[in-house]
Structures are given as C-alpha cells and as structure tokens.
Amino acid sequence: SATLDDILMALSTVTIGTFAYYVLADFLLPHVNPVSNVTMFFMMFMTHLSHAHDIRCARLIAPLPDSLNFAAYHYVHHLSPNHNFGLTEPSDVLWDWILGVQTIRKLDKIKLETS
C-alpha cells in the first residue's frame, strides 16, 4: 500500500542514507563534525528537495534528464505508487528484469492516463 511504502521509504532513507553520510563524511573530512547545525540544515534541505511534490522543484536538483535525476524520476512514484520504485530508470530496468515485472512509467504517460 502507499502508506506502507511511505513509511518504508522514510525509514530506509534515514537509516541507510544517514549511515552512508557518516561514513563518507568521516572518510573525506575527518576534522568536520558531521552533525553540526550547518550540515544538518543541508541534509534536511536536500531531503525536502529530493521528495518534492512538484516536478519543477524536483528538476532543480540536477540538470539531468528525468530518467537519471532521482527526484524527477521518483516523482512519478508519488503520482502512481505502483511505478518507478527505484532512484533512476537504469536501476529500475535492472530490478524489473530480475523480478520479471514492468514498473517503469514516464511522467507524460502518467499524466495522459490520469486526464
């Protein structure tokens, strides 16, 4: 269900993302406190931008095609919870092939289906 997906997404983002951040911060900048007010501000800002519920905001994160921009690509998942589970289209292509399913949808196709 969409509710379970929203809970699992937040839980996995917090646990896996925070762990990766601490490991990377410790490796690259061992003299910087990874939980300072400034770094936490940027982490929260990025979290809010990455789950933008407006495609224009999602496209601001990186000047990439929607299939490679994780926020713009994953935005379709918020419109249609049965599609675009992964971060990018290449990752979904791999998992769709492994699992034998077809979950990839483009934003313009979703808009056509809903109108």
C-alpha positions in Angstrom: 0.0 0.0 0.0 1.0 3.6 -0.4 1.1 4.2 3.4 3.5 1.3 4.0 5.6 2.5 1.1 5.9 6.0 2.6 6.9 4.5 5.9 9.5 2.2 4.5 10.9 4.9 2.2 11.4 7.3 5.1 12.9 4.5 7.3 15.3 3.3 4.7 16.3 6.9 3.7 17.0 7.8 7.3 18.9 4.6 8.2 20.8 3.8 5.0 21.3 7.5 3.9 22.5 8.7 7.3 24.9 5.8 7.7 26.4 6.4 4.3 26.6 10.1 5.1 28.6 9.5 8.3 30.9 7.0 6.6 31.6 9.3 3.7 32.0 12.4 5.9 34.4 10.6 8.2 36.4 9.4 5.3 36.6 12.6 3.3 36.5 15.2 6.1 37.6 13.6 9.4 38.1 17.0 11.1 34.5 18.1 10.4 31.6 17.4 12.8 29.0 15.5 10.6 26.2 16.6 12.9 26.8 20.3 13.1 23.9 22.7 12.6 25.1 23.6 9.1 25.4 20.0 7.9 22.1 19.1 9.4 20.4 22.1 7.6 21.8 20.9 4.3 20.7 17.3 4.9 17.2 18.4 5.7 17.1 20.8 2.7 18.2 18.0 0.4 15.6 15.6 1.9 12.8 18.1 1.2 14.1 18.9 -2.3 14.5 15.2 -3.2 10.9 14.4 -2.4 9.5 17.5 -4.0 5.8 17.0 -4.9 6.2 19.5 -7.7 8.1 18.3 -10.8 9.7 21.8 -11.3 11.3 21.6 -7.8 12.4 18.0 -8.5 14.2 19.1 -11.7 16.2 21.8 -9.8 18.3 19.2 -8.0 20.4 18.3 -11.1 20.4 19.3 -14.7 19.8 15.8 -15.9 17.2 14.0 -18.0 14.2 12.9 -15.8 15.3 9.2 -16.2 18.6 10.0 -14.4 17.5 12.7 -12.0 16.4 10.7 -9.0 13.9 13.2 -7.7 12.2 13.9 -11.0 12.2 10.1 -11.9 10.8 9.1 -8.5 8.2 11.9 -8.6 6.1 9.5 -10.8 6.0 7.1 -7.9 4.2 9.7 -5.8 1.6 10.1 -8.6 1.3 6.3 -9.2 2.6 4.2 -6.3 2.9 1.1 -8.4 5.5 2.6 -10.7 9.1 3.9 -10.5 10.2 2.4 -7.2 13.9 3.0 -7.7 16.0 6.1 -7.8 16.7 6.1 -11.5 15.5 4.4 -14.6 18.6 2.2 -15.0 18.2 0.8 -11.5 14.5 0.0 -12.2 15.4 -1.6 -15.5 17.8 -4.0 -13.7 15.3 -4.8 -10.9 12.4 -5.1 -13.3 14.4 -7.6 -15.3 15.5 -9.6 -12.2 11.9 -9.7 -10.9 10.2 -10.2 -14.2 7.9 -7.1 -13.9 7.4 -3.9 -15.7 7.1 -0.9 -13.3 8.7 1.9 -15.3 6.4 4.8 -16.4 7.2 8.2 -17.9 5.7 11.4 -16.4 3.9 12.3 -19.6 2.3 8.9 -19.9 1.1 9.1 -16.3 -0.4 12.5 -16.9 -2.2 11.1 -20.0 -3.6 8.2 -18.0 -4.9 10.4 -15.3 -6.6 13.0 -17.5 
